[in-house]
Amino acid sequence: MLFFSRFLIGGLALATLLLGGCASPLNSTPYGEWVQNDPASWALDASAGHHLSHTLKITERPDHTPDVSLMDIEALVALALERNPGLLAAERRVERLRQRRDQVMSLDDPLLQIASLGEMAQTASGRVGFMAGVSQRFPFPGKRDAQGNAADHMADAAQAQLAVKRLEVATEVRRAYWSHAYARHAIKVLDDDKTLRQRLRDAAAARYRAGTASQADVLSATVELAALEQQQLTLNQQGHTAAARLNDLLDRPTTAPWAKPSMPKVAVFEATTFDLQHITPDTLLQQAAHHPRLTTLRNQIAVYREQRRLAQLNRYPDLTVGLNYADVENRGDSPVHNGDNQWWLSLGVHLPLWQEKRTAAEREALAGIAETTALFTEQQNHLAFAITDALARVTAQQRAVILYETQMLPEAAQAIEAAASVYRAGQGDFVTLIDNSRRQTTLRLMHLAAQTELQKSWADLCEALGRSPSDLATSIATSLKTNIETKKETPQ
């Protein structure tokens, strides 16, 4: 019996060590590869992609730098949503939080206790050789559900934050794209105007040689050419900055080249089809009711509610069930006792005597609900302002683009052509000619700026509504059609 007891003790101890020392099944997966890399050893390399996606090989996304020369803006947005490291981090955060439910819903590990040394109990049939028992704690009903629900809502909040991040990245790509487009097209405008002013300088030089104009006319034309070159230097810097920002968003090398983006003749949509004067902010506000920013806060409120529920349930005791065994020797003083081994069940409860911490936890959850509810209202107000502001900017800039194209630019071109003809004929004031030329350059740049800002404001409106440009355009078209049909049906 003594040998059997020691054998059983040794077996239990060995089994405990083996079960407790099992290697993680993730060591042989890509998860194990991530922790082998030391971020401190990563060097900044502008010619390679970010280490997150290239060194750790977290995903199967292509390592090569894509050719973006022929991509339109929405293709670039799709590429950014696929490659952006910030989005990758947000995706991994969702994945990380999705693992919490299994952790909080699982029971605690059972407790194995072995007593084999010391003065054991003495019976008539012999001494107790050793005692062993295993116990399992069972939380009060509802506690694990509350913890699991809270974990699910936290993961859902992270999923909504991922959607917010996708909107932000898409908007940043669109804004950077149009900043780059403006810089490149503005440089082309200045190149065209430099050619025009060179012709004006040549005309002034010809009149100066003929004695019908002063040297000041030639010098003025030269100064104007130098001013255009200075503007081009500034625009070049802006273009490089915008291109570097695009590369950053697309996880491309910072210095990767870009082709000149195209600038649509009528920005965003055909003005004759979409008259935004008939679209009001109230028409669009309903579409933002399920914006990911609001969804994030709704889930956070749900988390606090589950935490409050858990704090209330923690006032009730948990149950512990145990199974115990005692090995009794049969070498005692009584010949009529055979030394039968003992076993028994045990029940225990955890007494929740100290309620202060549970009360504080419930108060914390209630404060969290109130805090997040206020944040929800603030976010609603912010979205309402963002929608109203973006819609106003889109409407105003759309009308400005049309005004530039239909009236201001054609008239400026006619004015400078008339002044140039008069000057070449030996009459007219060169200052007036230069002023007209400068005004035309300014108007052309303002036209480009209006187109660019229209595109950026449209991107802002899409983000505020949580919609893609194509979906938003379809929605506006439907709203306008509904408004027109309603007006036709309404009796005058």
C-alpha positions in Angstrom: 0.0 0.0 0.0 2.8 2.4 0.8 4.5 1.7 -2.5 1.2 2.2 -4.3 0.7 5.5 -2.5 4.1 6.8 -3.5 3.6 5.6 -7.1 0.3 7.5 -7.2 1.8 10.6 -5.8 4.6 10.6 -8.3 2.2 10.0 -11.1 0.0 12.9 -10.1 3.0 15.2 -9.8 4.3 14.2 -13.2 0.9 14.6 -14.8 0.6 18.1 -13.2 4.0 19.2 -14.5 3.3 17.8 -18.0 -0.1 19.5 -18.2 1.2 22.8 -16.9 4.3 22.9 -19.2 2.6 22.3 -22.6 4.2 24.4 -25.3 2.0 27.0 -27.1 0.6 25.7 -30.4 1.2 29.2 -31.8 5.0 28.9 -31.7 5.1 27.2 -35.1 2.8 29.7 -36.8 3.4 33.3 -38.1 2.4 34.5 -34.6 5.6 33.1 -33.3 7.6 34.8 -36.0 6.3 38.2 -35.0 7.9 38.1 -31.5 11.3 37.1 -32.8 11.9 40.5 -34.4 13.2 43.4 -32.3 11.7 46.7 -33.4 14.7 48.5 -32.0 16.8 46.9 -34.7 14.7 48.3 -37.6 16.4 51.0 -39.6 14.5 53.7 -41.5 14.7 52.9 -45.2 12.9 55.2 -47.6 13.4 52.8 -50.5 11.6 49.9 -48.9 8.1 49.4 -47.5 7.4 49.7 -43.8 8.8 46.9 -41.6 5.4 46.0 -40.2 4.3 44.5 -43.5 7.6 43.5 -45.0 9.9 42.4 -42.1 7.3 40.6 -40.1 5.3 39.3 -43.1 2.1 39.6 -41.2 0.0 39.3 -44.3 0.1 37.9 -47.8 -0.1 41.4 -49.3 2.4 41.9 -52.1 5.8 43.2 -51.1 6.5 44.9 -54.4 5.8 48.6 -55.0 2.7 48.8 -57.2 2.6 51.0 -60.4 0.2 53.7 -59.6 0.8 55.8 -62.7 -2.4 54.8 -64.5 -4.6 54.4 -61.4 -7.6 56.7 -60.9 -8.3 58.1 -57.5 -10.8 55.3 -56.4 -8.3 52.7 -57.4 -5.7 54.4 -55.2 -8.2 54.5 -52.3 -8.8 50.8 -52.7 -5.0 50.2 -52.8 -4.6 52.3 -49.6 -7.3 50.3 -47.8 -5.5 47.1 -48.7 -1.9 48.2 -47.8 -2.1 51.0 -45.2 -0.2 49.9 -42.0 -2.5 51.9 -39.8 -5.4 49.9 -41.1 -3.5 46.7 -40.7 -2.9 47.6 -37.0 -6.6 48.3 -36.6 -7.5 44.9 -38.1 -5.1 43.2 -35.7 -6.7 45.0 -32.8 -10.1 43.7 -33.8 -8.5 40.2 -34.1 -6.9 40.6 -30.7 -10.1 41.7 -29.0 -12.1 38.8 -30.6 -9.9 36.4 -28.6 -11.1 37.8 -25.2 -14.5 36.1 -25.2 -13.0 32.6 -24.9 -10.7 33.8 -22.1 -13.4 35.4 -20.0 -16.0 32.7 -20.6 -13.7 29.9 -19.7 -13.8 28.4 -16.1 -10.8 28.9 -13.9 -8.4 25.9 -14.0 -9.2 23.3 -11.4 -7.1 23.2 -8.3 -5.3 19.9 -7.4 -4.1 19.5 -3.9 -1.8 16.7 -2.5 -0.9 16.2 1.1 1.8 13.5 1.7 4.1 14.8 4.3 3.6 15.6 8.0 1.6 14.0 10.8 -1.3 12.5 9.0 -4.5 11.3 10.6 -4.3 8.0 12.6 -7.1 5.5 12.2 -7.7 2.1 13.9 -6.6 0.3 10.8 -3.6 2.5 10.2 -2.3 5.9 9.3 -3.6 8.0 6.4 -0.8 7.7 3.8 -1.7 10.7 1.7 -4.6 12.9 0.8 -5.5 14.4 -2.6 -8.3 16.5 -3.9 -9.4 18.4 -7.0 -11.8 21.4 -6.8 -13.4 23.6 -9.4 -14.9 27.1 -9.0 -18.2 27.9 -10.7 -19.1 31.6 -10.9 -22.6 32.7 -10.1 -25.0 32.3 -13.0 -24.8 35.2 -15.4 -21.3 36.4 -14.5 -19.6 34.7 -17.4 -22.3 35.8 -19.8 -21.8 39.4 -18.7 -18.0 39.1 -19.2 -18.4 37.5 -22.6 -21.0 40.1 -23.8 -18.7 42.9 -22.6 -15.8 41.3 -24.6 -18.0 41.1 -27.7 -19.0 44.7 -27.5 -15.4 45.8 -27.0 -14.5 43.8 -30.2 -17.5 45.4 -32.0 -16.4 48.8 -30.9 -12.9 48.1 -32.4 -14.6 46.9 -35.6 -16.4 50.2 -35.8 -13.2 52.1 -35.1 -11.7 50.1 -38.0 -14.5 51.4 -40.2 -13.8 54.9 -39.0 -10.1 54.5 -39.8 -10.9 53.3 -43.3 -13.0 56.4 -43.8 -10.2 58.6 -42.6 -7.6 56.9 -44.8 -9.8 57.1 -47.8 -10.4 60.8 -47.2 -6.7 61.5 -46.7 -5.9 59.7 -49.9 -8.5 61.8 -51.8 -7.3 65.0 -50.2 -3.6 64.3 -50.9 -4.4 63.2 -54.4 -6.2 66.5 -55.2 -3.4 68.5 -53.5 -1.0 66.8 -55.8 -3.2 67.3 -58.8 -3.5 71.0 -58.0 0.2 71.5 -57.7 0.9 69.7 -61.0 -1.8 71.5 -63.0 -1.0 74.8 -61.5 2.6 74.4 -62.6 1.3 73.7 -66.1 -0.8 76.9 -65.9 2.2 78.9 -64.9 4.2 77.3 -67.8 1.5 78.5 -70.2 1.5 82.0 -68.7 5.3 82.1 -68.9 5.0 81.5 -72.6 2.5 84.3 -72.9 4.6 86.7 -70.8 7.6 85.9 -72.8 5.7 87.0 -75.9 4.7 90.2 -74.1 8.4 90.8 -73.2 9.4 90.2 -76.8 6.7 92.7 -77.9 8.0 95.3 -75.3 11.5 94.7 -76.5 10.5 95.3 -80.1 8.8 98.5 -79.2 11.8 99.6 -77.1 14.1 99.0 -80.0 11.7 101.0 -82.2 11.7 103.8 -79.7 8.0 103.6 -79.0 8.3 102.1 -75.5 10.5 102.5 -72.5 13.0 100.1 -71.0 10.7 99.9 -68.0 8.3 97.8 -70.0 10.9 95.2 -70.7 12.1 95.1 -67.1 8.5 94.7 -65.9 8.0 91.7 -68.2 11.2 90.2 -66.9 10.2 90.7 -63.3 6.8 89.0 -64.0 8.6 86.0 -65.5 10.8 85.7 -62.4 7.7 85.9 -60.1 6.1 83.0 -62.1 9.3 80.9 -61.6 9.1 81.6 -57.8 5.5 80.5 -57.7 6.5 77.3 -59.5 9.2 76.5 -56.9 6.5 76.8 -54.2 4.1 74.6 -56.2 6.9 72.0 -56.8 7.4 71.8 -53.0 3.6 71.4 -52.4 3.5 68.7 -55.1 6.4 66.7 -53.6 4.8 67.0 -50.1 1.4 65.7 -51.4 3.1 62.9 -53.3 5.1 61.8 -50.2 1.9 61.8 -48.2 0.2 59.6 -50.8 3.2 57.2 -50.7 2.9 57.1 -46.9 -0.8 56.2 -47.1 -0.1 53.6 -49.7 2.9 52.1 -47.9 5.1 52.9 -50.8 8.7 54.3 -50.7 8.5 58.0 -49.8 10.3 59.0 -53.0 8.4 56.7 -55.3 7.4 58.7 -58.5 3.9 59.8 -59.5 2.4 60.7 -62.8 0.4 63.9 -63.1 -3.2 63.3 -61.9 -6.0 64.3 -64.2 -8.2 67.2 -63.4 -11.8 66.7 -64.4 -13.4 69.5 -66.4 -16.5 69.5 -64.2 -15.6 68.4 -60.7 -17.4 65.6 -58.8 -20.5 65.4 -61.0 -22.4 67.1 -63.7 -23.8 70.3 -62.4 -26.8 70.2 -64.7 -27.8 66.8 -63.2 -27.0 67.6 -59.5 -28.3 71.0 -58.3 -27.3 70.8 -54.7 -29.3 73.9 -53.9 -32.2 71.5 -53.4 -30.3 69.3 -50.9 -30.5 70.4 -47.3 -28.4 69.2 -44.4 -31.5 67.6 -42.8 -31.8 65.4 -45.9 -28.4 64.0 -45.3 -28.3 63.9 -41.5 -30.5 60.8 -41.4 -27.9 59.0 -43.5 -25.3 59.5 -40.7 -27.4 57.8 -38.1 -25.4 54.7 -38.4 -22.0 56.3 -38.8 -19.1 54.1 -37.5 -18.2 56.8 -35.0 -21.6 56.5 -33.4 -21.5 52.8 -33.6 -18.3 52.8 -31.7 -19.9 54.8 -28.8 -23.0 52.6 -28.8 -20.8 49.6 -28.3 -18.8 51.3 -25.6 -22.1 52.1 -23.7 -23.0 48.4 -24.0 -19.7 47.5 -22.5 -20.3 49.7 -19.5 -23.8 48.2 -19.1 -22.4 44.7 -19.0 -19.7 45.8 -16.5 -22.4 47.3 -14.3 -24.4 44.0 -14.6 -21.2 42.1 -13.6 -20.6 44.3 -10.6 -24.2 43.6 -9.5 -23.7 39.8 -10.0 -20.4 39.9 -8.0 -22.5 40.6 -4.9 -23.6 36.9 -5.1 -21.3 34.0 -4.0 -19.5 31.7 -6.4 -19.6 27.9 -5.7 -16.6 25.6 -5.4 -17.1 21.8 -5.8 -14.3 19.5 -4.7 -13.6 15.7 -4.9 -11.2 14.4 -2.2 -9.5 11.1 -1.6 -7.5 9.7 1.3 -5.3 6.6 1.2 -5.5 4.6 4.5 -3.0 2.0 5.5 -4.1 -1.4 6.9 -1.3 -1.9 9.4 -3.0 -0.4 12.4 -3.7 -1.8 15.8 -7.2 -3.1 15.1 -7.4 -6.5 13.3 -11.1 -5.9 12.4 -10.5 -2.8 10.4 -9.2 -3.4 6.8 -8.1 0.1 6.0 -10.6 1.1 3.4 -9.6 4.3 1.5 -11.8 7.3 1.9 -13.4 9.7 -0.6 -15.8 12.5 -0.3 -17.3 15.5 -2.0 -17.0 19.0 -0.7 -18.9 22.2 -1.4 -17.8 25.7 -0.7 -19.0 29.2 -1.3 -17.0 32.4 -1.6 -18.4 34.9 0.8 -18.8 38.4 -0.8 -18.5 40.2 2.5 -16.6 43.3 1.3 -19.1 45.2 -0.9 -17.3 48.5 -1.1 -15.3 47.4 -4.2 -18.5 46.1 -5.9 -20.3 49.3 -5.2 -17.4 51.3 -6.6 -17.3 49.1 -9.7 -21.0 49.7 -10.3 -20.6 53.5 -9.8 -17.6 53.4 -12.3 -19.8 51.7 -14.9 -22.6 54.2 -14.4 -20.2 57.0 -14.7 -18.8 55.4 -17.9 -22.4 55.2 -19.3 -23.0 58.9 -18.6 -19.6 59.9 -20.0 -20.1 57.9 -23.2 -23.6 59.1 -23.6 -22.3 62.7 -23.5 -19.6 61.8 -26.0 -22.3 60.3 -28.2 -24.3 63.6 -28.2 -21.1 65.5 -28.9 -20.3 63.2 -31.8 -23.8 63.7 -33.2 -23.3 67.5 -33.0 -19.9 67.2 -34.6 -21.2 65.1 -37.5 -24.1 67.5 -38.0 -21.7 70.4 -38.2 -19.3 68.5 -40.5 -22.2 67.6 -42.9 -23.6 71.1 -42.9 -20.2 72.6 -43.4 -19.1 70.2 -46.1 -22.4 70.5 -48.0 -22.1 74.3 -47.9 -18.6 74.2 -49.2 -19.4 71.7 -52.0 -22.4 73.8 -53.1 -20.5 77.1 -53.1 -17.4 75.7 -54.8 -19.5 73.9 -57.4 -21.1 77.2 -58.3 -17.7 78.9 -58.3 -16.3 76.3 -60.7 -19.2 76.9 -63.1 -18.8 80.7 -62.8 -15.0 80.5 -63.6 -15.6 78.3 -66.6 -18.6 80.0 -68.1 -17.8 83.7 -67.5 -14.6 84.8 -65.7 -12.0 82.8 -67.6 -13.4 83.5 -71.1 -13.7 87.2 -70.3 -10.2 87.4 -68.9 -8.8 85.7 -72.0 -10.7 88.2 -74.2 -9.4 91.1 -72.2 -5.7 90.1 -72.4 -6.0 89.4 -76.2 -7.5 92.8 -76.8 -4.9 94.6 -74.7 -2.1 92.6 -76.5 -3.4 93.5 -79.9 -3.6 97.2 -79.0 -0.1 97.1 -77.5 1.5 95.3 -80.5 -0.1 98.0 -82.7 2.0 100.6 -80.9 -0.7 101.9 -78.6 -1.9 101.1 -75.1 -0.3 100.9 -71.7 2.0 98.0 -70.9 1.1 98.2 -67.3 -2.5 97.4 -68.3 -1.4 94.5 -70.4 0.7 93.1 -67.5 -2.2 93.6 -65.1 -4.6 91.7 -67.4 -2.0 88.9 -67.8 -1.6 88.7 -64.0 -5.3 88.7 -63.5 -5.7 85.8 -66.0 -3.1 83.8 -64.2 -4.8 84.5 -60.8 -8.2 83.4 -62.2 -6.8 80.2 -63.7 -5.2 79.3 -60.4 -8.3 80.2 -58.5 -10.3 78.0 -60.9 -7.9 75.1 -60.2 -8.1 75.8 -56.5 -11.9 75.8 -56.6 -11.9 72.5 -58.4 -9.5 71.0 -55.9 -11.4 72.3 -52.9 -14.6 71.0 -54.4 -13.1 67.6 -54.6 -11.7 67.8 -51.0 -15.0 69.1 -49.7 -16.8 66.2 -51.4 -14.4 63.8 -49.7 -15.1 65.5 -46.4 -18.9 65.1 -47.0 -18.5 61.4 -47.8 -16.5 60.9 -44.6 -19.0 62.8 -42.5 -21.8 60.6 -43.9 -19.8 57.4 -43.7 -20.4 56.8 -47.4 -18.3 56.2 -50.5 -18.5 58.9 -53.3 -20.5 56.6 -55.7 -23.0 55.7 -53.0 -23.4 59.3 -52.0 -23.9 60.4 -55.5 -26.6 57.8 -56.0 -28.2 58.8 -52.8 -28.3 62.5 -53.7 -29.7 61.6 -57.2 -32.5 59.7 -55.5 -33.2 62.5 -53.1 -33.3 65.1 -55.8 -35.6 62.9 -57.9 -37.9 62.4 -54.9 -37.9 66.2 -54.2 -38.9 66.9 -57.8 -41.7 64.3 -57.8 -42.9 65.6 -54.5 -43.1 69.2 -55.9 -45.0 68.0 -58.9 -47.6 66.2 -56.8 -48.0 69.1 -54.4 -50.8 71.4 -55.4 -49.8 75.0 -56.0 
